[in-house]
Amino acid sequence: MSTIMAKGAFEIPLVDFSRYLHGSQNDQKTCVEDIMKGFTTSGFVYLQNSGVDPTTAFQWAEKYFALSPEEKRKYPNVDPKANRGYSGMGVEKETNADLTSEEDIEELRKIFPDIKESFEIGSETSYGYPDKGCTNHFPEQALPGISDGIVTFFTQCDQLQKDLMSAIASGLGLDKTYFLPHISAGDHCLRLLHYPSVPKSVLTAEGAVRAGAHTDYGTVTLLFQDGSGGLQARTPSGEYVDIPPIPGAIVINAGDLLQIWTNDVIKSTFHRVVSPPDAKTTEDGDFSARYSIAFFSHPDHDKLVSAIEACVTESRPKKYEPVMPIDWMVKRLQATY
């Protein structure tokens, strides 16, 4: 393991996950310790040698976002429970604010809408909520083969999150299969993201960001970055530090429901996307476009998340009431779109 970022007790380690997948018992133990060091200090780790290659998925993302606005808008993301489809520029505003009215949310968007567009994909087996209204909207006519390509990548990410949650269970002193009954329905979200080329004046304005400060909703997020950079995490002192892309490594961060599950043993850390100081520019001086892919892993929507008994002690009393994942997701998504 090497430590990519260290700010006091805040560490983001670079972890060779092949040691957990294929190594000896001692290799696995050391790998688990490295993962837990990241998740219990910063909430982040870099994972390399995971067996998941995003190259083809990035190619599909570029093709998708090159489609006409009319084509992309055929299937908008309008249902927080399904969370599938296209979100155009400025539609989404990342926030953890407890906003209860549409007026509050709209006012926040007007201040600084996030400068990105996205395409959300969920499980093809239509899990999610009782009326099974979850359907993916692939523009197969415009882009033949996109559904098979993206679904294959979704499946690979699903397996990786299971392996990662197995390692986390071991790191918490639990049987490595502890989480498996709660994370097998496929209630995850794969998000293709495009941050378009924009004039420098847009992103150098005070308060402007590509994606605002927020925590993720679920268990673990797998983030695949292009080489542009811009991701930042917030330290306990309130300072934002860069999480630069590392070729071949996935950025993994813990989400809210994993923090709730572990009673704050694992951190769900605020992060945002800005344009880095050395951002690439186009010939006319604009900031270059940026692409990323995020796989948001979630517990099964109908399985209660309650603090793990081993994570509740006299010095760490229980902090959270049990929560149904679908209720948490809808609450957060309603404040986002």
C-alpha positions as CSV (number, residue, x, y, z in Angstrom):
1,M,0.0,0.0,0.0
2,S,1.1,3.6,-0.6
3,T,-0.7,6.6,0.8
4,I,-1.7,9.1,-1.9
5,M,-3.1,11.7,0.4
6,A,-2.4,12.3,4.1
7,K,-3.7,15.2,6.1
8,G,-3.2,14.4,9.7
9,A,-5.4,11.3,10.4
10,F,-7.1,11.8,6.9
11,E,-5.6,9.2,4.6
12,I,-6.4,8.0,1.1
13,P,-4.4,4.8,0.4
14,L,-3.7,3.1,-2.9
15,V,-4.8,-0.5,-2.5
16,D,-3.9,-3.5,-4.7
17,F,-7.2,-5.4,-4.7
18,S,-5.8,-8.4,-6.4
19,R,-4.3,-9.3,-3.0
20,Y,-7.8,-9.7,-1.7
21,L,-9.2,-11.4,-4.8
22,H,-6.3,-13.9,-5.4
23,G,-3.8,-13.6,-2.6
24,S,-2.9,-15.7,0.4
25,Q,-4.7,-15.4,3.7
26,N,-2.0,-13.0,4.9
27,D,-2.4,-10.9,1.6
28,Q,-6.1,-10.7,2.2
29,K,-5.7,-9.6,5.8
30,T,-3.2,-6.9,4.8
31,C,-5.5,-5.7,2.0
32,V,-8.5,-5.5,4.3
33,E,-6.5,-3.5,6.8
34,D,-5.5,-1.0,4.1
35,I,-9.1,-0.6,2.9
36,M,-10.3,0.0,6.4
37,K,-7.6,2.6,7.1
38,G,-9.0,4.6,4.2
39,F,-12.6,4.2,5.0
40,T,-12.2,5.0,8.7
41,T,-10.1,8.1,8.2
42,S,-11.1,9.8,4.9
43,G,-13.9,7.6,3.6
44,F,-11.9,7.1,0.4
45,V,-9.5,4.6,-1.1
46,Y,-7.9,4.1,-4.5
47,L,-8.4,0.6,-5.8
48,Q,-6.2,-0.9,-8.5
49,N,-6.1,-4.4,-10.1
50,S,-9.8,-4.8,-9.5
51,G,-10.5,-6.7,-12.7
52,V,-13.0,-4.0,-13.9
53,D,-11.9,-2.1,-17.1
54,P,-14.0,1.0,-17.9
55,T,-12.6,1.6,-21.4
56,T,-15.6,0.4,-23.3
57,A,-18.0,2.1,-21.0
58,F,-16.3,5.5,-21.5
59,Q,-16.6,4.9,-25.3
60,W,-20.3,4.4,-24.9
61,A,-20.6,7.5,-22.7
62,E,-18.9,9.7,-25.3
63,K,-21.2,8.4,-28.0
64,Y,-24.3,8.9,-25.8
65,F,-23.5,12.5,-24.9
66,A,-22.8,13.3,-28.5
67,L,-26.4,12.5,-29.4
68,S,-28.7,15.4,-30.1
69,P,-30.5,17.1,-27.2
70,E,-33.8,15.9,-28.6
71,E,-32.7,12.3,-28.6
72,K,-31.4,12.4,-25.0
73,R,-34.5,14.2,-23.8
74,K,-36.8,11.4,-25.0
75,Y,-36.3,9.6,-21.7
76,P,-35.9,12.1,-18.9
77,N,-35.0,11.1,-15.3
78,V,-38.2,12.3,-13.5
79,D,-39.0,9.5,-11.0
80,P,-36.8,9.5,-7.9
81,K,-37.8,5.9,-7.1
82,A,-36.7,4.6,-10.5
83,N,-33.8,7.0,-10.9
84,R,-33.3,6.1,-14.6
85,G,-32.9,8.2,-17.7
86,Y,-31.3,11.5,-18.8
87,S,-30.7,14.7,-16.8
88,G,-29.8,17.8,-18.7
89,M,-27.5,20.7,-17.9
90,G,-28.5,22.4,-14.6
91,V,-31.3,20.0,-13.8
92,E,-29.4,18.4,-10.9
93,K,-28.0,20.2,-7.9
94,E,-25.9,18.1,-5.6
95,T,-26.8,18.9,-2.0
96,N,-27.2,17.5,1.5
97,A,-29.4,20.3,2.5
98,D,-32.7,19.2,4.2
99,L,-34.9,20.9,1.7
100,T,-38.6,20.1,2.0
101,S,-40.3,22.2,-0.6
102,E,-39.9,22.4,-4.4
103,E,-39.5,26.2,-4.0
104,D,-36.4,25.7,-1.8
105,I,-34.8,23.2,-4.2
106,E,-35.5,25.4,-7.2
107,E,-34.0,28.4,-5.4
108,L,-30.8,26.5,-4.7
109,R,-30.5,25.5,-8.4
110,K,-30.8,29.1,-9.5
111,I,-27.8,30.1,-7.4
112,F,-25.3,27.7,-9.0
113,P,-26.8,24.7,-10.9
114,D,-24.3,21.9,-11.4
115,I,-22.6,22.2,-14.8
116,K,-23.0,18.7,-16.1
117,E,-25.4,16.2,-17.7
118,S,-25.9,12.6,-16.8
119,F,-27.5,9.3,-17.8
120,E,-28.7,6.9,-15.1
121,I,-29.0,3.1,-15.6
122,G,-30.3,0.6,-13.1
123,S,-30.6,-3.2,-12.9
124,E,-32.2,-4.8,-15.9
125,T,-34.1,-7.1,-13.6
126,S,-36.3,-4.3,-12.5
127,Y,-35.8,-4.4,-8.7
128,G,-36.5,-1.3,-6.8
129,Y,-40.0,-0.8,-5.5
130,P,-43.3,-2.6,-5.4
131,D,-44.9,-1.7,-8.8
132,K,-41.6,-2.6,-10.6
133,G,-41.7,0.5,-12.6
134,C,-38.0,0.6,-13.2
135,T,-37.1,0.4,-16.9
136,N,-33.8,1.5,-18.5
137,H,-34.0,3.8,-21.4
138,F,-31.3,2.9,-23.9
139,P,-31.2,4.8,-27.2
140,E,-30.7,1.5,-29.0
141,Q,-31.9,2.8,-32.4
142,A,-29.4,5.7,-32.3
143,L,-26.6,3.6,-30.8
144,P,-27.0,-0.1,-31.6
145,G,-25.2,-2.2,-28.9
146,I,-25.3,0.3,-26.1
147,S,-27.6,-1.7,-23.9
148,D,-25.4,-4.9,-24.0
149,G,-22.2,-2.8,-23.5
150,I,-23.5,-0.9,-20.5
151,V,-25.3,-3.8,-18.9
152,T,-22.2,-5.9,-19.0
153,F,-20.3,-3.1,-17.3
154,F,-23.1,-2.8,-14.7
155,T,-22.8,-6.5,-13.9
156,Q,-19.0,-6.3,-13.5
157,C,-19.4,-3.3,-11.1
158,D,-22.1,-5.2,-9.1
159,Q,-19.7,-8.1,-8.6
160,L,-16.9,-5.7,-7.5
161,Q,-19.1,-4.0,-4.9
162,K,-20.0,-7.4,-3.5
163,D,-16.3,-8.3,-3.2
164,L,-15.5,-4.9,-1.6
165,M,-18.4,-5.3,0.9
166,S,-17.0,-8.7,1.7
167,A,-13.6,-7.1,2.6
168,I,-15.3,-4.4,4.6
169,A,-17.3,-7.1,6.6
170,S,-14.0,-8.8,7.4
171,G,-12.5,-5.5,8.4
172,L,-15.3,-5.0,10.9
173,G,-14.7,-8.4,12.4
174,L,-17.8,-10.0,10.8
175,D,-18.2,-13.0,8.6
176,K,-17.2,-11.9,5.1
177,T,-20.7,-12.9,3.8
178,Y,-22.4,-10.7,6.4
179,F,-23.6,-8.0,3.9
180,L,-24.4,-10.4,1.0
181,P,-28.1,-11.0,1.9
182,H,-28.6,-7.3,1.9
183,I,-26.9,-6.3,-1.3
184,S,-27.9,-8.9,-3.9
185,A,-31.0,-7.5,-5.5
186,G,-29.1,-5.2,-7.8
187,D,-30.7,-2.0,-6.6
188,H,-27.7,0.1,-7.7
189,C,-27.3,3.1,-10.0
190,L,-24.8,3.4,-12.8
191,R,-24.3,7.1,-13.8
192,L,-22.5,8.2,-17.0
193,L,-21.4,11.9,-16.5
194,H,-20.4,14.6,-19.0
195,Y,-19.0,17.9,-17.8
196,P,-19.0,19.9,-21.0
197,S,-16.4,22.4,-22.2
198,V,-17.3,25.8,-20.7
199,P,-15.8,29.3,-20.7
200,K,-13.3,29.8,-17.9
201,S,-15.4,32.7,-16.6
202,V,-18.1,30.3,-15.7
203,L,-16.0,28.1,-13.4
204,T,-13.8,30.8,-12.0
205,A,-16.8,32.7,-10.6
206,E,-16.9,32.5,-6.9
207,G,-19.0,29.5,-5.7
208,A,-19.1,27.9,-9.1
209,V,-18.5,24.1,-9.3
210,R,-18.9,21.3,-11.8
211,A,-20.8,19.3,-9.0
212,G,-21.5,20.8,-5.6
213,A,-20.4,19.4,-2.2
214,H,-22.3,16.3,-1.2
215,T,-22.1,12.9,0.3
216,D,-23.3,9.8,-1.6
217,Y,-26.4,8.0,-0.6
218,G,-25.6,4.3,-0.5
219,T,-22.9,1.9,0.6
220,V,-19.8,2.3,-1.7
221,T,-19.4,4.3,-4.9
222,L,-17.0,3.2,-7.6
223,L,-15.8,6.2,-9.5
224,F,-14.0,5.9,-12.8
225,Q,-12.3,9.2,-13.9
226,D,-10.8,10.3,-17.2
227,G,-7.5,12.1,-16.9
228,S,-9.0,15.5,-16.3
229,G,-9.2,15.5,-12.5
230,G,-11.2,18.0,-10.5
231,L,-12.5,15.7,-7.7
232,Q,-12.0,17.0,-4.2
233,A,-12.7,15.6,-0.7
234,R,-13.3,17.6,2.5
235,T,-11.1,17.0,5.5
236,P,-12.5,17.2,9.1
237,S,-10.9,20.7,9.2
238,G,-13.1,21.8,6.3
239,E,-10.2,22.0,3.8
240,Y,-10.8,20.5,0.3
241,V,-8.0,18.3,-1.0
242,D,-7.5,17.0,-4.6
243,I,-8.2,13.4,-5.4
244,P,-6.3,13.2,-8.7
245,P,-6.9,10.4,-11.2
246,I,-4.5,7.6,-11.1
247,P,-4.3,5.5,-14.3
248,G,-5.8,2.1,-13.8
249,A,-7.2,2.9,-10.3
250,I,-10.8,3.3,-9.2
251,V,-11.7,5.9,-6.6
252,I,-13.9,4.3,-4.0
253,N,-15.8,6.3,-1.4
254,A,-18.2,5.3,1.4
255,G,-21.8,6.5,1.4
256,D,-24.4,7.5,4.0
257,L,-26.0,4.1,4.4
258,L,-22.7,2.4,5.1
259,Q,-22.0,5.1,7.7
260,I,-25.4,4.5,9.3
261,W,-24.9,0.7,9.1
262,T,-21.5,1.0,10.9
263,N,-22.6,3.6,13.4
264,D,-19.9,6.1,12.1
265,V,-17.0,3.6,12.1
266,I,-16.9,4.2,8.4
267,K,-17.0,7.8,7.1
268,S,-19.3,9.2,4.4
269,T,-17.3,12.2,3.3
270,F,-18.3,15.4,1.5
271,H,-16.8,15.7,-1.9
272,R,-17.2,18.0,-5.0
273,V,-16.0,18.4,-8.5
274,V,-14.2,21.6,-9.6
275,S,-11.9,22.5,-12.4
276,P,-8.4,21.7,-11.3
277,P,-5.7,24.5,-11.5
278,D,-4.0,22.8,-14.5
279,A,-7.2,21.9,-16.3
280,K,-6.9,21.3,-20.0
281,T,-8.2,24.0,-22.2
282,T,-9.6,24.1,-25.8
283,E,-8.1,26.1,-28.6
284,D,-10.3,29.1,-27.7
285,G,-9.3,28.9,-24.0
286,D,-12.4,27.2,-22.6
287,F,-12.1,24.5,-20.0
288,S,-12.1,21.1,-21.7
289,A,-14.9,18.6,-21.4
290,R,-14.6,16.0,-18.7
291,Y,-16.2,12.5,-18.4
292,S,-16.6,10.2,-15.5
293,I,-18.6,7.1,-14.6
294,A,-20.0,6.4,-11.1
295,F,-21.5,3.2,-9.9
296,F,-23.5,3.9,-6.8
297,S,-23.9,0.7,-4.8
298,H,-27.0,0.5,-2.5
299,P,-28.5,-2.0,-0.1
300,D,-31.6,-3.8,-1.4
301,H,-34.3,-1.3,-1.2
302,D,-36.6,-3.5,0.9
303,K,-33.9,-4.6,3.5
304,L,-33.8,-2.5,6.7
305,V,-30.4,-0.9,7.5
306,S,-29.7,-0.8,11.2
307,A,-26.5,-0.2,13.2
308,I,-24.4,-3.4,13.3
309,E,-24.2,-4.6,16.9
310,A,-20.4,-4.9,16.8
311,C,-20.2,-1.2,15.9
312,V,-22.2,-0.1,19.0
313,T,-20.2,0.3,22.2
314,E,-20.2,2.3,25.4
315,S,-17.8,4.7,23.8
316,R,-19.7,4.7,20.5
317,P,-23.4,4.7,21.4
318,K,-26.0,4.1,18.7
319,K,-26.4,7.3,16.6
320,Y,-29.1,6.4,14.0
321,E,-32.5,4.9,13.8
322,P,-33.1,2.0,11.4
323,V,-33.9,3.2,7.9
324,M,-35.3,1.6,4.8
325,P,-32.9,2.2,1.9
326,I,-35.6,3.2,-0.6
327,D,-36.9,5.9,1.8
328,W,-33.4,7.3,2.3
329,M,-32.8,7.3,-1.5
330,V,-36.0,9.0,-2.4
331,K,-35.5,11.7,0.3
332,R,-32.0,12.5,-1.0
333,L,-33.0,12.4,-4.7
334,Q,-36.0,14.7,-4.2
335,A,-33.5,17.3,-2.9
336,T,-31.3,16.7,-5.9
337,Y,-33.6,16.9,-8.9
